Amino acid sequence: MRTGSACSRASASDRNRCSRIVLLLAVIQAFSGKIADAQEMPLWEIGMGMFPSTYPAYRGSNDQQYYLLPFPYLVYRGEYLKIDRDGMRARLFNTDRLELNISVNGAIPVNSDESGARSGMPDLDPTFEIGPSLNMVLARPSPKHTLKLKLPVRSVIATDLSSTEQAGWIFNPHLNLDIRDVFGGWNAGLSLGPLFGNRKYHAYYYEVPAKYATASRPAYSASGGYSGTLAIASLSRRFNRIWVGGFFRYDNLSGAAFDDSPLVETDHSVMAGVAVAWIFKKSSKTVEKNSATGAIPDS
């Protein structure tokens, strides 16, 4: 684990900028695309929105943080490349049941002086995660329902925008159920699956070097392996040029490889947020959405 943090030496404005970037990545990861009826849609759309949200300082921390941040709204519906709330993905296979995505996520920085468990330890830089995800359609029991198995592998990178550090790897296989047109026109998403991290990733958050050990915080060496189970529920709806979405994420850390770390204060973590975006620009060129295949998610 690092003995220092670049963000602890950065200015307050740089730290705030770090927080905004990684939270925007979290927004992109949390809001999943939904399937809609076949119709003509713009090739691309651009907008801006606001995102009030709450996050723990880190998974297993009792310190809950609250944010109100702007975020970009970007959709591109190309034949082979697509960008939406499911992230960026390419059609590399001649089938609508298999796709390769770019999976992203993020985590906020941690000011150790404001965290009871980490008091006296170095601050933690915000992290962003990026890597490939192989997604397979398991079932389409109806035009409104799609069940997928997603297999994302992401590299975790810690940064304060002036320097970066590779902070490990994670693997998050999970089932994802998309349901369209519920509650009078909303699109819903449900996902559930385990998270696995290597030793370096767990050490970044949960290791306690001997020099930072205290009577109430013994030295601890992290190991890789099971990193808890994640459950995410989301809702979204489009009202002409206004898009509204919300998500709730629950993490259960019981039985995680690091659950005996003195930095783990609780086995339960909650993240939640609501977002509203205004789409102010769209292309004149249109493409057709396909409700049967779900090839172009709703925006």
Buried (B, 14 or more C-beta within 10 A) or exposed (E): BBEEBBBBEBEEEBBEBBBBBBBBBBBBBBBBBBBBEEEEBBBBBBBEBEBBBEBBBBBBBEBEBEBEBEBEBBBBBEEEEBBBBBBBBBBEEEEBBEBBBBBBBBBBBBBBEEBEBBEEBBBBBBBBBBBBBBBEBEEBEEBBEBBBBBBBBBBBBBBBBEEBBEBBBBBBBBEBBBBBBEEEEBBBBBBBBBBBBBBBBBBBBBBBBEEBEEEEBEEBBBEBBBBBBBBBBBBBBBEEEEBBBBBBBBBBBEEBBBBEBBBBBEBEBEBBBBBBBEBEEBBEEEBEBBBEBBBBBBB
